[in-house]
Amino acid sequence: MMLTSFSFALAIQSAPAPNSDGKSEDSIIKALYQVISGPAEEKRNWDRFRGLFGPKATLSALVKNKEGKTVCVIMTPEDYITRSGPWLEKNGFFEKETKRRFQKSGNLVNVMSDYESRKLAEDKKPFEKGTNSLQLYFDGTRWFIHTVLWEGA
């Protein structure tokens, strides 16, 4: 798809305001894990979450359908908040990065971030392990998340 100068200008105008979460690749990844994590009955900072993502960003989960086939569920940040937010806040959820692989080319970074998920921060055993595949970009001012694709096991 080719961006016209008009659509490019609209994309720039809709970008979230810079904040300290986007000062580095590391800070934006840490912020993503922090903002979705917290105990049961604790509201998450969804405005902070929204500020991590650039325009047209997506979050996608690889899940098994009823037939056992892997399908990709694609969401906007708003879709994620609507679909996952109530569960995270009701049940408690702590996601922690356990390993990171990083590839950078100019203003583009691909990150494979392994994680463990727990309902309580002090749980010894995670209820899920998986990998987040993130694409980040630098706009000359700060880092943004463009995509998050994950699969739990």
OpenMM code with the backbone's topology and positions (N, CA, C; nanometers):
from openmm import Vec3, app, unit

residues = "MET MET LEU THR SER PHE SER PHE ALA LEU ALA ILE GLN SER ALA PRO ALA PRO ASN SER ASP GLY LYS SER GLU ASP SER ILE ILE LYS ALA LEU TYR GLN VAL ILE SER GLY PRO ALA GLU GLU LYS ARG ASN TRP ASP ARG PHE ARG GLY LEU PHE GLY PRO LYS ALA THR LEU SER ALA LEU VAL LYS ASN LYS GLU GLY LYS THR VAL CYS VAL ILE MET THR PRO GLU ASP TYR ILE THR ARG SER GLY PRO TRP LEU GLU LYS ASN GLY PHE PHE GLU LYS GLU THR LYS ARG ARG PHE GLN LYS SER GLY ASN LEU VAL ASN VAL MET SER ASP TYR GLU SER ARG LYS LEU ALA GLU ASP LYS LYS PRO PHE GLU LYS GLY THR ASN SER LEU GLN LEU TYR PHE ASP GLY THR ARG TRP PHE ILE HIS THR VAL LEU TRP GLU GLY ALA".split()
positions = [
    Vec3(0.0834, -0.1174, 0.0000),
    Vec3(0.0000, 0.0000, 0.0000),
    Vec3(0.0878, 0.1236, 0.0000),
    Vec3(0.0588, 0.2171, -0.0865),
    Vec3(0.1367, 0.3392, -0.0949),
    Vec3(0.0707, 0.4475, -0.0102),
    Vec3(0.1509, 0.5171, 0.0692),
    Vec3(0.1004, 0.6290, 0.1471),
    Vec3(0.1069, 0.7555, 0.0639),
    Vec3(-0.0032, 0.8233, 0.0534),
    Vec3(-0.0006, 0.9543, -0.0100),
    Vec3(0.0487, 1.0552, 0.0924),
    Vec3(0.0872, 1.1728, 0.0500),
    Vec3(0.1334, 1.2733, 0.1452),
    Vec3(0.0219, 1.3094, 0.2433),
    Vec3(-0.1050, 1.3048, 0.1982),
    Vec3(-0.2174, 1.3347, 0.2871),
    Vec3(-0.2326, 1.2271, 0.3940),
    Vec3(-0.2319, 1.0985, 0.3533),
    Vec3(-0.2491, 0.9923, 0.4520),
    Vec3(-0.1288, 0.9851, 0.5451),
    Vec3(-0.0104, 1.0143, 0.4948),
    Vec3(0.1080, 1.0159, 0.5790),
    Vec3(0.0966, 1.1254, 0.6834),
    Vec3(0.0488, 1.2423, 0.6433),
    Vec3(0.0306, 1.3533, 0.7378),
    Vec3(-0.0718, 1.3163, 0.8443),
    Vec3(-0.1798, 1.2477, 0.8066),
    Vec3(-0.2796, 1.2052, 0.9047),
    Vec3(-0.2208, 1.1063, 1.0043),
    Vec3(-0.1374, 1.0142, 0.9558),
    Vec3(-0.0759, 0.9163, 1.0446),
    Vec3(0.0126, 0.9848, 1.1478),
    Vec3(0.0895, 1.0843, 1.1053),
    Vec3(0.1766, 1.1559, 1.1979),
    Vec3(0.0934, 1.2324, 1.3001),
    Vec3(-0.0153, 1.2968, 1.2572),
    Vec3(-0.0986, 1.3734, 1.3490),
    Vec3(-0.1658, 1.2861, 1.4533),
    Vec3(-0.1902, 1.1594, 1.4230),
    Vec3(-0.2611, 1.0738, 1.5162),
    Vec3(-0.1688, 0.9992, 1.6120),
    Vec3(-0.0372, 1.0183, 1.5982),
    Vec3(0.0569, 0.9489, 1.6856),
    Vec3(0.0415, 0.9961, 1.8296),
    Vec3(0.0489, 0.9025, 1.9271),
    Vec3(0.0387, 0.9410, 2.0673),
    Vec3(0.1519, 1.0361, 2.1068),
    Vec3(0.1252, 1.1165, 2.2066),
    Vec3(0.2256, 1.2110, 2.2561),
    Vec3(0.3441, 1.1351, 2.3148),
    Vec3(0.4641, 1.1869, 2.2952),
    Vec3(0.5825, 1.1203, 2.3511),
    Vec3(0.5748, 1.1094, 2.5033),
    Vec3(0.6330, 1.0038, 2.5575),
    Vec3(0.6461, 0.9876, 2.7026),
    Vec3(0.7724, 0.9088, 2.7316),
    Vec3(0.8069, 0.8969, 2.8578),
    Vec3(0.9330, 0.8320, 2.8939),
    Vec3(0.9345, 0.6828, 2.8614),
    Vec3(0.8156, 0.6212, 2.8447),
    Vec3(0.8134, 0.4790, 2.8096),
    Vec3(0.8768, 0.4522, 2.6746),
    Vec3(0.8786, 0.5497, 2.5857),
    Vec3(0.9331, 0.5317, 2.4525),
    Vec3(1.0750, 0.5816, 2.4353),
    Vec3(1.1462, 0.6063, 2.5451),
    Vec3(1.2814, 0.6618, 2.5329),
    Vec3(1.3821, 0.5610, 2.4792),
    Vec3(1.3546, 0.4322, 2.4935),
    Vec3(1.4448, 0.3292, 2.4408),
    Vec3(1.3637, 0.2038, 2.4086),
    Vec3(1.4269, 0.1139, 2.3345),
    Vec3(1.3618, -0.0135, 2.3041),
    Vec3(1.3327, -0.0886, 2.4335),
    Vec3(1.4280, -0.0872, 2.5246),
    Vec3(1.4127, -0.1570, 2.6523),
    Vec3(1.2992, -0.0974, 2.7353),
    Vec3(1.2919, 0.0347, 2.7415),
    Vec3(1.1892, 0.0974, 2.8261),
    Vec3(1.0481, 0.0696, 2.7755),
    Vec3(1.0289, 0.0630, 2.6461),
    Vec3(0.8934, 0.0397, 2.5947),
    Vec3(0.8514, -0.1065, 2.6148),
    Vec3(0.9462, -0.1992, 2.6048),
    Vec3(0.9147, -0.3406, 2.6310),
    Vec3(0.8825, -0.3598, 2.7789),
    Vec3(0.9634, -0.3020, 2.8667),
    Vec3(0.9357, -0.3116, 3.0108),
    Vec3(0.8004, -0.2502, 3.0441),
    Vec3(0.7677, -0.1364, 2.9818),
    Vec3(0.6397, -0.0701, 3.0076),
    Vec3(0.5227, -0.1590, 2.9663),
    Vec3(0.5358, -0.2292, 2.8543),
    Vec3(0.4288, -0.3184, 2.8097),
    Vec3(0.3996, -0.4245, 2.9147),
    Vec3(0.5044, -0.4892, 2.9663),
    Vec3(0.4848, -0.5911, 3.0696),
    Vec3(0.4286, -0.5297, 3.1980),
    Vec3(0.4778, -0.4117, 3.2359),
    Vec3(0.4307, -0.3476, 3.3594),
    Vec3(0.2832, -0.3106, 3.3532),
    Vec3(0.2408, -0.2535, 3.2410),
    Vec3(0.1056, -0.1977, 3.2352),
    Vec3(-0.0028, -0.3050, 3.2338),
    Vec3(0.0253, -0.4223, 3.1827),
    Vec3(-0.0768, -0.5280, 3.1839),
    Vec3(-0.0733, -0.6093, 3.3129),
    Vec3(0.0326, -0.5957, 3.3905),
    Vec3(0.0492, -0.6743, 3.5128),
    Vec3(-0.0070, -0.6015, 3.6340),
    Vec3(-0.0636, -0.6807, 3.7260),
    Vec3(-0.1137, -0.6254, 3.8509),
    Vec3(-0.2045, -0.7241, 3.9208),
    Vec3(-0.2304, -0.6978, 4.0493),
    Vec3(-0.3155, -0.7899, 4.1260),
    Vec3(-0.4622, -0.7794, 4.0858),
    Vec3(-0.5388, -0.8777, 4.1303),
    Vec3(-0.6834, -0.8757, 4.1084),
    Vec3(-0.7415, -0.7492, 4.1716),
    Vec3(-0.8442, -0.6972, 4.1070),
    Vec3(-0.9156, -0.5771, 4.1525),
    Vec3(-0.8366, -0.4481, 4.1369),
    Vec3(-0.7221, -0.4536, 4.0690),
    Vec3(-0.6459, -0.3314, 4.0438),
    Vec3(-0.6681, -0.2869, 3.9000),
    Vec3(-0.7148, -0.1629, 3.8836),
    Vec3(-0.7327, -0.1066, 3.7502),
    Vec3(-0.5961, -0.0894, 3.6852),
    Vec3(-0.5883, -0.1181, 3.5584),
    Vec3(-0.4656, -0.0973, 3.4837),
    Vec3(-0.4666, 0.0450, 3.4266),
    Vec3(-0.3477, 0.0949, 3.3955),
    Vec3(-0.3346, 0.2287, 3.3387),
    Vec3(-0.3468, 0.2170, 3.1866),
    Vec3(-0.4704, 0.2152, 3.1388),
    Vec3(-0.4935, 0.1933, 2.9964),
    Vec3(-0.4497, 0.3119, 2.9116),
    Vec3(-0.4458, 0.4320, 2.9678),
    Vec3(-0.3927, 0.5460, 2.8918),
    Vec3(-0.2433, 0.5266, 2.8665),
    Vec3(-0.1718, 0.4764, 2.9651),
    Vec3(-0.0298, 0.4453, 2.9456),
    Vec3(-0.0149, 0.3381, 2.8387),
    Vec3(-0.0981, 0.2348, 2.8449),
    Vec3(-0.0969, 0.1268, 2.7465),
    Vec3(-0.1161, 0.1829, 2.6057),
    Vec3(-0.2176, 0.2670, 2.5885),
    Vec3(-0.2449, 0.3261, 2.4570),
    Vec3(-0.1238, 0.4038, 2.4056),
    Vec3(-0.0539, 0.4732, 2.4934),
    Vec3(0.0602, 0.5558, 2.4560),
    Vec3(0.1817, 0.4783, 2.4090),
    Vec3(0.1823, 0.3473, 2.4278),
    Vec3(0.2950, 0.2642, 2.3837),
    Vec3(0.2896, 0.2360, 2.2339),
    Vec3(0.1714, 0.2478, 2.1751),
    Vec3(0.1477, 0.2028, 2.0381),
    Vec3(0.1407, 0.3180, 1.9395),
    Vec3(0.1958, 0.2949, 1.8216),
    Vec3(0.1849, 0.3902, 1.7126),
    Vec3(0.0506, 0.3771, 1.6432),
    Vec3(0.0237, 0.4672, 1.5483),
    Vec3(-0.1014, 0.4597, 1.4717),
    Vec3(-0.1106, 0.3270, 1.3961),
    Vec3(-0.2284, 0.2715, 1.3910),
    Vec3(-0.2566, 0.1469, 1.3177),
    Vec3(-0.1862, 0.0249, 1.3777),
    Vec3(-0.1433, 0.0337, 1.5022),
    Vec3(-0.0775, -0.0790, 1.5687),
    Vec3(-0.1767, -0.1935, 1.5898),
    Vec3(-0.1228, -0.3153, 1.5986),
    Vec3(-0.2066, -0.4322, 1.6248),
    Vec3(-0.1425, -0.5207, 1.7306),
    Vec3(-0.2282, -0.5942, 1.7970),
    Vec3(-0.1879, -0.7016, 1.8869),
    Vec3(-0.2570, -0.8261, 1.8345),
    Vec3(-0.1842, -0.9354, 1.8240),
    Vec3(-0.2404, -1.0572, 1.7670),
    Vec3(-0.2015, -1.1767, 1.8516),
    Vec3(-0.2983, -1.2642, 1.8733),
    Vec3(-0.2757, -1.3856, 1.9514),
    Vec3(-0.2960, -1.5078, 1.8626),
    Vec3(-0.2032, -1.6018, 1.8698),
    Vec3(-0.2206, -1.7313, 1.8037),
    Vec3(-0.2888, -1.8229, 1.9044),
    Vec3(-0.4082, -1.8691, 1.8684),
    Vec3(-0.4880, -1.9540, 1.9576),
    Vec3(-0.5431, -2.0722, 1.8785),
    Vec3(-0.5842, -2.1758, 1.9498),
    Vec3(-0.6466, -2.2928, 1.8864),
    Vec3(-0.7980, -2.2707, 1.8802),
    Vec3(-0.8564, -2.2966, 1.7634),
    Vec3(-1.0013, -2.2890, 1.7526),
    Vec3(-1.0635, -2.4216, 1.7981),
    Vec3(-1.1950, -2.4344, 1.7846),
    Vec3(-1.2653, -2.5552, 1.8303),
    Vec3(-1.2170, -2.6821, 1.7613),
    Vec3(-1.1683, -2.6672, 1.6378),
    Vec3(-1.1189, -2.7822, 1.5620),
    Vec3(-0.9717, -2.8121, 1.5911),
    Vec3(-0.9103, -2.7338, 1.6766),
    Vec3(-0.7697, -2.7546, 1.7104),
    Vec3(-0.6719, -2.6891, 1.6144),
    Vec3(-0.7235, -2.6116, 1.5206),
    Vec3(-0.6383, -2.5428, 1.4236),
    Vec3(-0.5920, -2.4090, 1.4821),
    Vec3(-0.4657, -2.3756, 1.4588),
    Vec3(-0.4139, -2.2472, 1.5054),
    Vec3(-0.4673, -2.1358, 1.4179),
    Vec3(-0.5255, -2.0342, 1.4828),
    Vec3(-0.5765, -1.9174, 1.4134),
    Vec3(-0.5173, -1.7927, 1.4781),
    Vec3(-0.5148, -1.6850, 1.4025),
    Vec3(-0.4601, -1.5582, 1.4504),
    Vec3(-0.5751, -1.4617, 1.4768),
    Vec3(-0.5877, -1.4190, 1.6017),
    Vec3(-0.6881, -1.3209, 1.6411),
    Vec3(-0.6194, -1.1847, 1.6452),
    Vec3(-0.6640, -1.0927, 1.5604),
    Vec3(-0.5993, -0.9616, 1.5468),
    Vec3(-0.6850, -0.8562, 1.6157),
    Vec3(-0.6182, -0.7707, 1.6949),
    Vec3(-0.6862, -0.6671, 1.7718),
    Vec3(-0.6135, -0.5341, 1.7594),
    Vec3(-0.6871, -0.4272, 1.7765),
    Vec3(-0.6275, -0.2960, 1.7988),
    Vec3(-0.5967, -0.2871, 1.9489),
    Vec3(-0.5195, -0.1878, 1.9919),
    Vec3(-0.5029, -0.1703, 2.1366),
    Vec3(-0.6379, -0.1551, 2.2091),
    Vec3(-0.7332, -0.0851, 2.1484),
    Vec3(-0.8660, -0.0699, 2.2104),
    Vec3(-0.9384, -0.2031, 2.2215),
    Vec3(-0.9275, -0.2861, 2.1183),
    Vec3(-0.9879, -0.4197, 2.1236),
    Vec3(-0.9280, -0.5001, 2.2384),
    Vec3(-0.7958, -0.4925, 2.2549),
    Vec3(-0.7288, -0.5664, 2.3620),
    Vec3(-0.7813, -0.5212, 2.4980),
    Vec3(-0.7925, -0.3897, 2.5166),
    Vec3(-0.8423, -0.3358, 2.6438),
    Vec3(-0.9829, -0.3891, 2.6713),
    Vec3(-1.0689, -0.3868, 2.5707),
    Vec3(-1.2071, -0.4321, 2.5851),
    Vec3(-1.2148, -0.5820, 2.6123),
    Vec3(-1.1351, -0.6602, 2.5393),
    Vec3(-1.1425, -0.8065, 2.5501),
    Vec3(-1.0689, -0.8605, 2.6718),
    Vec3(-0.9490, -0.8109, 2.6973),
    Vec3(-0.8640, -0.8684, 2.8010),
    Vec3(-0.8634, -0.7908, 2.9315),
    Vec3(-0.8892, -0.6608, 2.9235),
    Vec3(-0.8825, -0.5768, 3.0424),
    Vec3(-0.9645, -0.6273, 3.1604),
    Vec3(-1.0940, -0.6571, 3.1409),
    Vec3(-1.1746, -0.7049, 3.2535),
    Vec3(-1.1200, -0.8333, 3.3168),
    Vec3(-1.0714, -0.9265, 3.2355),
    Vec3(-1.0162, -1.0518, 3.2890),
    Vec3(-0.8904, -1.0237, 3.3698),
    Vec3(-0.7997, -0.9411, 3.3148),
    Vec3(-0.6753, -0.9100, 3.3854),
    Vec3(-0.7044, -0.8487, 3.5216),
    Vec3(-0.7992, -0.7553, 3.5236),
    Vec3(-0.8309, -0.6838, 3.6467),
    Vec3(-0.9095, -0.7696, 3.7455),
    Vec3(-0.9893, -0.8616, 3.6979),
    Vec3(-1.0672, -0.9488, 3.7867),
    Vec3(-0.9810, -1.0583, 3.8494),
    Vec3(-0.8957, -1.1198, 3.7678),
    Vec3(-0.8230, -1.2389, 3.8108),
    Vec3(-0.6827, -1.2127, 3.8638),
    Vec3(-0.6272, -1.0988, 3.8333),
    Vec3(-0.4861, -1.0764, 3.8637),
    Vec3(-0.4023, -1.1399, 3.7540),
    Vec3(-0.2956, -1.0718, 3.7179),
    Vec3(-0.2135, -1.1195, 3.6071),
    Vec3(-0.0767, -1.0528, 3.6168),
    Vec3(0.0244, -1.1349, 3.6152),
    Vec3(0.1618, -1.0843, 3.6168),
    Vec3(0.2387, -1.1544, 3.5064),
    Vec3(0.2852, -1.0770, 3.4095),
    Vec3(0.3640, -1.1327, 3.3008),
    Vec3(0.5050, -1.0790, 3.3130),
    Vec3(0.6008, -1.1706, 3.3060),
    Vec3(0.7412, -1.1359, 3.3262),
    Vec3(0.8236, -1.1887, 3.2090),
    Vec3(0.9098, -1.1031, 3.1560),
    Vec3(0.9997, -1.1441, 3.0485),
    Vec3(1.1085, -1.2337, 3.1064),
    Vec3(1.1380, -1.3438, 3.0356),
    Vec3(1.2413, -1.4365, 3.0821),
    Vec3(1.3623, -1.4438, 2.9891),
    Vec3(1.3440, -1.4023, 2.8643),
    Vec3(1.4533, -1.4067, 2.7669),
    Vec3(1.4172, -1.3151, 2.6511),
    Vec3(1.5207, -1.2516, 2.5936),
    Vec3(1.4969, -1.1599, 2.4815),
    Vec3(1.5993, -1.1826, 2.3718),
    Vec3(1.5499, -1.1865, 2.2474),
    Vec3(1.6353, -1.1886, 2.1290),
    Vec3(1.5995, -1.0664, 2.0468),
    Vec3(1.6996, -1.0005, 1.9934),
    Vec3(1.6849, -0.8657, 1.9424),
    Vec3(1.7516, -0.8538, 1.8067),
    Vec3(1.6842, -0.7917, 1.7113),
    Vec3(1.7422, -0.7654, 1.5799),
    Vec3(1.7060, -0.6229, 1.5413),
    Vec3(1.8080, -0.5431, 1.5073),
    Vec3(1.7851, -0.4020, 1.4771),
    Vec3(1.8409, -0.3674, 1.3403),
    Vec3(1.7651, -0.2846, 1.2667),
    Vec3(1.8099, -0.2311, 1.1394),
    Vec3(1.7563, -0.0884, 1.1287),
    Vec3(1.8429, 0.0081, 1.1447),
    Vec3(1.8009, 0.1482, 1.1400),
    Vec3(1.7004, 0.1793, 1.2489),
    Vec3(1.5828, 0.2257, 1.2085),
    Vec3(1.4778, 0.2633, 1.3029),
    Vec3(1.3774, 0.1517, 1.3299),
    Vec3(1.4099, 0.0310, 1.2878),
    Vec3(1.3234, -0.0854, 1.3034),
    Vec3(1.3902, -0.1874, 1.3942),
    Vec3(1.3121, -0.2405, 1.4880),
    Vec3(1.3624, -0.3444, 1.5774),
    Vec3(1.2610, -0.4582, 1.5826),
    Vec3(1.3096, -0.5799, 1.5681),
    Vec3(1.2301, -0.7007, 1.5904),
    Vec3(1.2787, -0.7645, 1.7194),
    Vec3(1.1849, -0.7994, 1.8057),
    Vec3(1.2184, -0.8561, 1.9358),
    Vec3(1.1383, -0.9839, 1.9563),
    Vec3(1.2052, -1.0891, 1.9986),
    Vec3(1.1384, -1.2108, 2.0444),
    Vec3(1.1569, -1.2120, 2.1952),
    Vec3(1.0473, -1.2011, 2.2667),
    Vec3(1.0496, -1.1864, 2.4119),
    Vec3(0.9728, -1.3016, 2.4759),
    Vec3(1.0471, -1.3957, 2.5356),
    Vec3(0.9828, -1.5069, 2.6048),
    Vec3(0.9274, -1.4563, 2.7375),
    Vec3(0.8146, -1.5143, 2.7802),
    Vec3(0.7500, -1.4680, 2.9027),
    Vec3(0.6934, -1.5838, 2.9835),
    Vec3(0.6640, -1.5531, 3.1083),
    Vec3(0.5895, -1.6407, 3.1976),
    Vec3(0.4758, -1.5591, 3.2571),
    Vec3(0.3572, -1.6215, 3.2677),
    Vec3(0.2388, -1.5545, 3.3230),
    Vec3(0.1961, -1.6232, 3.4518),
    Vec3(0.1639, -1.5398, 3.5512),
    Vec3(0.1167, -1.5878, 3.6807),
    Vec3(-0.0052, -1.5059, 3.7222),
    Vec3(-0.0921, -1.5658, 3.8041),
    Vec3(-0.2063, -1.4905, 3.8569),
    Vec3(-0.1659, -1.4079, 3.9785),
    Vec3(-0.0713, -1.4576, 4.0548),
    Vec3(-0.0148, -1.3851, 4.1689),
    Vec3(0.1345, -1.3694, 4.1440),
    Vec3(0.1894, -1.2552, 4.1771),
    Vec3(0.3320, -1.2311, 4.1535),
    Vec3(0.4181, -1.3350, 4.2234),
    Vec3(0.3732, -1.3829, 4.3392),
    Vec3(0.4538, -1.4782, 4.4167),
    Vec3(0.4302, -1.6246, 4.3800),
    Vec3(0.3417, -1.6531, 4.2836),
    Vec3(0.3217, -1.7919, 4.2402),
    Vec3(0.4536, -1.8516, 4.1939),
    Vec3(0.4830, -1.9710, 4.2431),
    Vec3(0.6082, -2.0386, 4.2053),
    Vec3(0.6061, -2.0840, 4.0595),
    Vec3(0.4913, -2.1348, 4.0164),
    Vec3(0.4815, -2.1925, 3.8826),
    Vec3(0.3901, -2.1061, 3.7944),
    Vec3(0.4364, -2.0715, 3.6739),
    Vec3(0.3501, -1.9947, 3.5836),
    Vec3(0.2360, -2.0815, 3.5302),
    Vec3(0.1220, -2.0188, 3.5021),
    Vec3(0.0124, -2.0934, 3.4386),
    Vec3(0.0294, -2.0963, 3.2881),
    Vec3(0.1200, -2.0109, 3.2354),
    Vec3(0.1467, -2.0096, 3.0920),
    Vec3(0.2872, -1.9573, 3.0672),
    Vec3(0.3487, -2.0127, 2.9653),
    Vec3(0.4741, -1.9608, 2.9119),
    Vec3(0.4507, -1.9372, 2.7640),
    Vec3(0.5243, -1.8432, 2.7069),
    Vec3(0.5059, -1.8180, 2.5650),
    Vec3(0.6075, -1.7196, 2.5129),
    Vec3(0.5809, -1.6704, 2.3935),
    Vec3(0.6703, -1.5750, 2.3284),
    Vec3(0.5886, -1.4613, 2.2689),
    Vec3(0.6342, -1.3394, 2.2952),
    Vec3(0.5827, -1.2194, 2.2295),
    Vec3(0.6804, -1.1826, 2.1187),
    Vec3(0.6303, -1.1673, 1.9986),
    Vec3(0.7098, -1.1157, 1.8877),
    Vec3(0.6670, -0.9708, 1.8674),
    Vec3(0.7608, -0.8784, 1.8874),
    Vec3(0.7285, -0.7358, 1.8789),
    Vec3(0.8042, -0.6702, 1.7651),
    Vec3(0.7381, -0.5791, 1.6985),
    Vec3(0.8045, -0.4897, 1.6036),
    Vec3(0.7937, -0.3494, 1.6613),
    Vec3(0.9086, -0.2862, 1.6751),
    Vec3(0.9169, -0.1504, 1.7275),
    Vec3(0.9737, -0.0602, 1.6202),
    Vec3(0.9397, 0.0678, 1.6278),
    Vec3(1.0015, 0.1636, 1.5367),
    Vec3(1.0280, 0.2944, 1.6090),
    Vec3(1.1283, 0.3655, 1.5603),
    Vec3(1.1682, 0.4949, 1.6142),
    Vec3(1.1284, 0.6014, 1.5131),
    Vec3(1.0542, 0.7022, 1.5587),
    Vec3(1.0054, 0.8064, 1.4668),
    Vec3(1.0939, 0.9311, 1.4663),
    Vec3(1.2120, 0.9237, 1.5261),
    Vec3(1.3003, 1.0389, 1.5360),
    Vec3(1.2908, 1.1059, 1.6714),
    Vec3(1.1856, 1.0744, 1.7454),
    Vec3(1.1639, 1.1310, 1.8780),
    Vec3(1.1563, 1.0241, 1.9858),
    Vec3(1.0862, 0.9154, 1.9562),
    Vec3(1.0661, 0.8088, 2.0548),
    Vec3(1.0337, 0.6765, 1.9860),
    Vec3(1.0356, 0.5698, 2.0634),
    Vec3(1.0024, 0.4357, 2.0164),
    Vec3(0.8536, 0.4098, 2.0337),
    Vec3(0.7970, 0.3351, 1.9385),
    Vec3(0.6577, 0.2920, 1.9420),
    Vec3(0.6520, 0.1423, 1.9154),
    Vec3(0.5482, 0.0787, 1.9667),
    Vec3(0.5179, -0.0592, 1.9298),
    Vec3(0.4274, -0.0548, 1.8076),
    Vec3(0.4663, -0.1280, 1.7037),
    Vec3(0.3818, -0.1390, 1.5851),
    Vec3(0.2993, -0.2671, 1.5887),
    Vec3(0.3626, -0.3780, 1.6259),
    Vec3(0.2889, -0.5043, 1.6361),
    Vec3(0.3376, -0.5848, 1.7550),
    Vec3(0.2437, -0.6593, 1.8113),
    Vec3(0.2746, -0.7628, 1.9091),
    Vec3(0.1994, -0.8872, 1.8616),
    Vec3(0.2722, -0.9945, 1.8404),
    Vec3(0.2132, -1.1233, 1.8042),
    Vec3(0.2622, -1.2233, 1.9080),
    Vec3(0.1680, -1.2953, 1.9729),
    Vec3(0.2128, -1.3878, 2.0752),
    Vec3(0.1436, -1.5236, 2.0645),
    Vec3(0.2140, -1.6186, 2.1252),
    Vec3(0.1603, -1.7543, 2.1366),
    Vec3(0.2022, -1.8084, 2.2714),
    Vec3(0.1042, -1.8517, 2.3475),
    Vec3(0.1308, -1.9148, 2.4766),
    Vec3(0.1305, -2.0647, 2.4639),
    Vec3(0.1920, -2.1281, 2.5610),
    Vec3(0.1958, -2.2755, 2.5614),
    Vec3(0.1653, -2.3276, 2.7001),
] * unit.nanometer
topology = app.Topology()
chain = topology.addChain("A")
for resn in residues:
    res = topology.addResidue(resn, chain)
    for name in ("N", "CA", "C"):
        topology.addAtom(name, app.Element.getBySymbol(name[0]), res)
